[in-house]
Each structure stands twice: as structure tokens, then as C-alpha cells.
């Protein structure tokens, strides 16, 4: 991670549904409620949401450059999109991000990205929305990155990026299948469904719109998370899927100065959640933050000896 550039993300709530934005192909026509970040060199990103009791529960990656580790935080908003409660809901010894939230089988589930743990872990809400427990029965064959499940055509499908080789993390789209969420997951092919920086890494919730499956993909051709590219395809059956590239959605102009990227596009009822990026170029400050981080790690390692 270069000290010469610092990516800072910001979460926005678009006051329009997923399918409405897909039709327009742009965020510019819609009102957006931008949520505040928690402080300098800290940010919220990868938002996923669900409505309960007329409250919007947004789960997002909380990242602090001082610790270099992501956690999952929750923001609860009322109908006026005002924050009424917030706090941490999940922290592990490893980095967490992309907290994909969904409902199935009468339960609420979270599937965060945690490839540094060496596996993909599914969490169940023990007491929604604050208490979560790992589900040991869930077995996935890989430490998937940005795993995005959908139930369609009588089966579960998981679109994801492989954690290795490292070059595939942004350039390869893989797909796995299972009969049930906690059943046996298997890759549908030994090869990626798709390759390339433009639209091969997931960036939000797969959704069926007018009989077609819409996949929000990250466009990383110019920068990491530079935009969202929508892919259209049919309901999965096997590895013989064909994709049609649709709109490229960029950060709206009213997001200034957060117009350098957009890498999450997730459905949440009648609103859609996004995040937008700005790039800071302040090497001395970043160098100081990184130095304090490394000194802290050295001291901790010394105490453990």
C-alpha cells in the first residue's frame, strides 16, 4: 500500500431502487444521502443493507489506516435517512470487508470477505442486528473474495474472485453452486467464467431484473474500484454463461471530492447503497501513520516473546 496515495471511501444512500438505476444507467438523476466518515484517515466502504421495523440497517467495512485492519460496523437509519444508532458488530484477528447481508430459510446471514483468514466464513444473526455467530456447517472450497450469493433456478449460486493467484483477485470471475445454503458447494468449472480488469470482480448484489440476472462488477481498468460495470446474463445453469456488458456507472458529480471511484452497488429495498472514492496525496502524513503502526506491531511482538 503506497504512502504516496491514500484511498478514502464514503458511503451513499441513493433514493432509488436497484432496477430504476439499471434502467437509467447513471446516478446523476437521483438524490443521494451521503453518510459521514468516522474521522481522518478512516472510512466506511462496501455497504450492504436491509430494512427491519422501518429502519435501514447498513453494514459496512470500517477501515482505519492506523490499524490497517477492517471491521464490520452498522449504521441504523430512519425513514428520513438520519443516523439514529451506530457501532461495531463484527471484528476478527484478520481484515474484514464486503459484508454481504441476505435473508434465507427464516434467518439473516452475513458473508464478509475474510481471505486473510484462509477461508470464507458465513455468520448467522444470533440477535439481529448486533450479535453474529460463525456457522461451522457452512463449507466453501476457497477463501473467496467479494463472494456474492443468489438463489435462482432452484439452486444457490456464488459469484466470487479467487484469492490466489494474487493476479486473479481483480481479473477473474468464478462461480460455485449448491443445492442448499449449508449444502455442498462446488465450482461449476475449473476455469474462470470471465477474465479482465473491466468487469470480473463482484461489486454488489446480484439481482433478477425483468428475467435477466444483473451483476454489478468493479471496473478496475484505470484504478482499483474505478466504476461499476453492469453485466447481464441468464439464470445460471452451468459454466456456459454468456455475458452482455451494460452501463458503466461512475461516481456522480455531486459526490465531489469523492469522484475517483465507485466500487459497490447493492440493493436495499427502495434504496440502493454505493460508495465513492477520493485519493489523498499526502505522503508525510501517511508515512507518519504507517511508522506508528509498525512501531506498535514491533512492541506487541516484543511483549509476546
C-alpha positions as CSV (number, residue, x, y, z in Angstrom):
1,X,0.0,0.0,0.0
2,X,1.7,3.2,-1.2
3,X,2.3,6.1,1.1
4,X,2.0,8.4,-1.9
5,X,-1.7,7.8,-2.4
6,X,-4.4,7.1,0.2
7,X,-7.8,5.8,-0.9
8,X,-10.7,7.2,1.2
9,X,-14.2,5.9,0.5
10,X,-17.6,7.3,1.5
11,X,-21.0,5.6,1.7
12,X,-24.1,7.0,0.0
13,X,-27.8,6.0,0.1
14,X,-29.3,6.5,-3.4
15,X,-33.0,7.3,-3.1
16,X,-33.9,4.9,-6.0
17,X,-34.3,1.2,-6.4
18,X,-31.7,-1.1,-8.0
19,X,-33.7,-1.7,-11.1
20,X,-34.5,2.0,-11.6
21,X,-30.8,2.9,-11.6
22,X,-30.1,0.0,-14.0
23,X,-32.7,1.5,-16.5
24,X,-31.1,5.0,-16.3
25,X,-27.6,3.8,-16.3
26,X,-26.5,6.7,-14.2
27,X,-26.7,8.0,-10.6
28,X,-27.0,11.7,-11.6
29,X,-30.8,11.8,-11.8
30,X,-31.2,10.6,-8.2
31,X,-30.9,12.2,-4.8
32,X,-28.2,10.7,-2.6
33,X,-27.7,10.9,1.1
34,X,-24.0,10.9,1.9
35,X,-23.0,9.4,5.3
36,X,-20.2,10.9,7.3
37,X,-16.9,9.2,7.7
38,X,-15.7,8.4,11.3
39,X,-12.6,10.6,11.2
40,X,-9.3,11.4,9.4
41,X,-7.7,8.5,7.6
42,X,-10.7,6.3,8.5
43,X,-13.6,5.4,6.2
44,X,-16.7,3.4,5.6
45,X,-17.0,1.3,2.4
46,X,-18.6,-1.8,0.9
47,X,-22.2,-1.0,2.2
48,X,-24.9,-3.7,2.2
49,X,-28.3,-3.1,3.8
50,X,-31.6,-4.5,4.9
51,X,-34.8,-2.9,6.2
52,X,-36.3,-4.0,9.5
53,X,-39.1,-2.3,11.5
54,X,-39.0,0.7,9.2
55,X,-35.3,1.1,9.8
56,X,-32.5,0.8,7.3
57,X,-29.6,-1.3,8.7
58,X,-26.4,-0.6,6.8
59,X,-23.5,-3.0,7.3
60,X,-20.2,-1.7,6.0
61,X,-16.4,-2.1,6.2
62,X,-14.9,0.3,8.7
63,X,-11.2,0.8,7.9
64,X,-8.6,2.8,9.9
65,X,-5.2,3.4,8.4
66,X,-3.7,3.4,11.9
67,X,-4.6,-0.3,12.5
68,X,-4.6,-1.4,8.8
69,X,-7.5,-3.8,9.6
70,X,-11.1,-3.7,8.6
71,X,-14.1,-4.4,10.9
72,X,-17.8,-4.5,10.2
73,X,-19.8,-1.6,11.5
74,X,-23.5,-1.0,11.5
75,X,-25.4,2.3,10.9
76,X,-29.2,2.3,11.6
77,X,-31.1,5.0,9.7
78,X,-34.7,6.1,10.0
79,X,-37.0,6.7,7.0
80,X,-35.6,10.2,6.7
81,X,-32.2,8.6,6.3
82,X,-30.9,10.1,9.5
83,X,-28.4,8.0,11.6
84,X,-30.1,7.0,14.8
85,X,-27.6,4.4,16.0
86,X,-24.2,3.0,15.0
87,X,-21.4,0.8,16.2
88,X,-19.2,-2.3,15.6
89,X,-20.9,-5.6,15.0
90,X,-18.0,-7.9,14.0
91,X,-14.3,-7.9,14.4
92,X,-11.8,-10.7,13.9
93,X,-8.0,-11.0,14.1
94,X,-8.0,-10.6,10.3
95,X,-9.2,-8.0,7.9
96,X,-13.0,-8.0,7.2
97,X,-14.8,-6.2,4.4
98,X,-17.7,-6.6,1.9
99,X,-20.4,-7.7,4.5
100,X,-22.9,-9.3,2.1
101,X,-26.2,-9.4,4.0
102,X,-29.1,-11.5,3.0
103,X,-32.2,-13.4,4.3
104,X,-32.8,-17.1,3.7
105,X,-34.5,-20.0,5.4
106,X,-36.1,-17.7,8.1
107,X,-32.6,-16.4,9.1
108,X,-30.5,-13.4,8.5
109,X,-26.9,-14.1,7.2
110,X,-23.7,-12.2,6.7
111,X,-21.0,-13.3,4.3
112,X,-18.0,-10.9,4.8
113,X,-14.8,-11.1,2.8
114,X,-12.0,-12.5,5.0
115,X,-9.4,-14.1,2.7
116,X,-6.6,-13.4,5.2
117,X,-8.2,-16.0,7.4
118,X,-7.7,-18.6,4.7
119,X,-11.4,-19.3,4.3
120,X,-14.9,-18.0,3.6
121,X,-17.0,-17.8,6.8
122,X,-20.8,-17.5,7.0
123,X,-22.3,-15.7,10.0
124,X,-25.8,-16.1,11.3
125,X,-27.6,-13.3,13.3
126,X,-27.9,-14.6,16.8
127,X,-29.6,-11.4,17.9
128,X,-30.2,-9.1,14.9
129,X,-28.5,-6.7,14.2
130,X,-25.8,-6.6,16.9
131,X,-24.8,-10.2,17.6
132,X,-23.5,-12.6,15.0
133,X,-22.1,-16.2,15.2
134,X,-20.0,-18.2,12.7
135,X,-21.8,-21.1,11.1
136,X,-19.5,-24.2,11.3
137,X,-21.7,-26.2,9.0
138,X,-21.0,-23.9,6.1
139,X,-18.2,-25.2,3.9
140,X,-16.9,-23.4,0.9
141,X,-13.9,-24.8,-1.1
142,X,-12.0,-21.5,-1.3
143,X,-11.1,-18.3,0.6
144,X,-13.3,-16.4,-1.8
145,X,-13.1,-12.6,-2.3
146,X,-16.3,-10.5,-2.5
147,X,-18.5,-13.6,-2.5
148,X,-22.0,-12.7,-3.7
149,X,-24.7,-15.4,-3.4
150,X,-28.1,-15.6,-5.1
151,X,-30.8,-18.2,-5.1
152,X,-32.1,-18.7,-8.6
153,X,-33.4,-21.6,-10.7
154,X,-33.9,-23.8,-7.7
155,X,-30.2,-23.6,-6.5
156,X,-27.7,-21.4,-4.8
157,X,-25.0,-19.7,-6.8
158,X,-21.9,-17.9,-5.5
159,X,-20.1,-15.4,-7.8
160,X,-16.6,-14.6,-6.4
161,X,-13.0,-13.8,-7.1
162,X,-10.3,-16.3,-6.2
163,X,-7.7,-15.3,-3.5
164,X,-4.9,-16.9,-5.5
165,X,-3.0,-16.4,-7.6
166,X,-2.9,-12.8,-6.5
167,X,-3.2,-11.5,-10.0
168,X,-6.7,-13.1,-10.3
169,X,-8.2,-11.1,-7.4
170,X,-9.3,-8.4,-9.7
171,X,-9.3,-10.2,-13.1
172,X,-11.1,-13.5,-12.7
173,X,-14.8,-14.3,-12.0
174,X,-15.6,-17.7,-10.6
175,X,-18.9,-19.4,-9.9
176,X,-19.9,-22.1,-7.4
177,X,-23.2,-23.9,-6.9
178,X,-25.0,-25.7,-4.1
179,X,-28.5,-27.2,-3.6
180,X,-28.8,-25.6,-0.2
181,X,-27.0,-22.7,1.5
182,X,-25.4,-25.1,4.0
183,X,-25.0,-27.9,1.5
184,X,-22.0,-28.9,-0.6
185,X,-20.6,-26.1,-2.6
186,X,-18.7,-27.0,-5.8
187,X,-17.2,-24.9,-8.6
188,X,-19.1,-25.1,-11.9
189,X,-15.9,-25.0,-13.8
190,X,-12.2,-25.4,-13.3
191,X,-11.7,-22.1,-15.2
192,X,-13.0,-18.6,-14.5
193,X,-16.2,-17.6,-16.3
194,X,-14.7,-14.3,-17.2
195,X,-11.3,-12.5,-17.2
196,X,-10.2,-8.9,-17.4
197,X,-9.8,-5.8,-15.2
198,X,-13.0,-4.2,-16.6
199,X,-15.8,-6.5,-15.2
200,X,-14.6,-9.6,-13.5
201,X,-14.7,-8.8,-9.7
202,X,-18.1,-8.5,-7.9
203,X,-19.2,-5.1,-6.6
204,X,-22.6,-5.6,-5.1
205,X,-25.8,-7.7,-5.1
206,X,-26.8,-9.9,-8.0
207,X,-30.4,-9.2,-8.9
208,X,-33.0,-10.6,-11.3
209,X,-34.5,-7.7,-13.3
210,X,-37.1,-8.4,-16.0
211,X,-36.0,-12.1,-16.2
212,X,-32.3,-11.3,-16.5
213,X,-29.6,-11.6,-13.9
214,X,-27.8,-8.3,-13.3
215,X,-24.3,-8.5,-11.8
216,X,-22.6,-5.3,-10.6
217,X,-18.9,-5.6,-11.4
218,X,-15.9,-3.5,-10.5
219,X,-14.2,-1.7,-13.3
220,X,-10.6,-1.6,-12.3
221,X,-9.1,-0.7,-15.7
222,X,-7.9,2.8,-14.6
223,X,-7.8,2.4,-10.8
224,X,-9.0,0.0,-8.2
225,X,-12.8,0.3,-7.9
226,X,-12.9,3.0,-10.6
227,X,-16.6,2.4,-11.5
228,X,-19.3,-0.2,-11.6
229,X,-20.0,-2.1,-14.8
230,X,-23.3,-3.9,-15.1
231,X,-23.3,-7.3,-16.7
232,X,-26.5,-9.0,-17.9
233,X,-26.9,-12.8,-18.2
234,X,-29.5,-15.5,-17.9
235,X,-30.2,-17.6,-14.8
236,X,-27.2,-19.7,-14.1
237,X,-27.3,-23.4,-15.1
238,X,-23.6,-24.3,-15.7
239,X,-20.4,-22.7,-16.9
240,X,-21.7,-21.9,-20.3
241,X,-23.0,-18.5,-19.4
242,X,-22.8,-15.6,-21.8
243,X,-22.5,-12.0,-20.6
244,X,-23.6,-8.8,-22.1
245,X,-21.9,-5.6,-20.8
246,X,-24.3,-2.8,-20.0
247,X,-24.0,0.6,-18.3
248,X,-20.8,1.8,-16.7
249,X,-21.8,3.7,-13.6
250,X,-19.4,6.3,-12.1
251,X,-19.5,8.5,-9.1
252,X,-21.9,11.4,-9.5
253,X,-20.6,14.9,-9.7
254,X,-22.3,15.9,-6.5
255,X,-20.0,13.5,-4.7
256,X,-17.1,15.8,-5.0
257,X,-14.3,15.4,-4.0
258,X,-15.2,11.7,-3.9
259,X,-15.3,11.2,-7.7
260,X,-12.2,9.0,-8.2
261,X,-14.0,5.7,-8.0
262,X,-17.2,3.7,-7.2
263,X,-17.0,0.1,-6.3
264,X,-20.2,-1.0,-4.5
265,X,-23.7,-1.1,-5.9
266,X,-26.1,-3.0,-3.6
267,X,-29.8,-3.3,-3.4
268,X,-31.7,-2.5,-0.2
269,X,-35.4,-2.3,-0.9
270,X,-36.4,1.1,-2.3
271,X,-32.9,2.5,-2.0
272,X,-29.5,1.5,-3.3
273,X,-26.2,1.7,-1.4
274,X,-23.0,2.9,-3.0
275,X,-19.5,4.1,-2.0
276,X,-17.4,6.7,-3.8
277,X,-13.6,7.3,-3.6
278,X,-11.3,10.2,-3.3
279,X,-7.5,9.9,-3.5
280,X,-5.4,11.8,-1.0
281,X,-1.7,12.5,-1.9
282,X,-0.1,13.5,1.4
283,X,3.0,11.2,1.8
284,X,4.4,12.8,5.0
285,X,1.1,12.2,7.0
286,X,0.8,8.7,5.6
287,X,4.4,7.9,6.4
288,X,3.9,9.0,10.0
289,X,0.7,6.9,10.3
290,X,2.5,3.8,8.9
291,X,5.5,4.3,11.1
292,X,3.4,4.4,14.2
293,X,1.6,1.3,13.0
294,X,4.8,-0.6,12.5
295,X,6.3,0.6,15.9
296,X,3.1,-0.6,17.6
297,X,3.4,-4.0,16.0
298,X,7.1,-4.3,16.9
299,X,6.3,-3.5,20.5
300,X,3.4,-6.0,20.6
301,X,5.7,-8.7,19.2
302,X,8.4,-7.9,21.8
303,X,5.9,-8.3,24.6
304,X,4.9,-11.7,23.3
305,X,8.5,-13.0,23.2
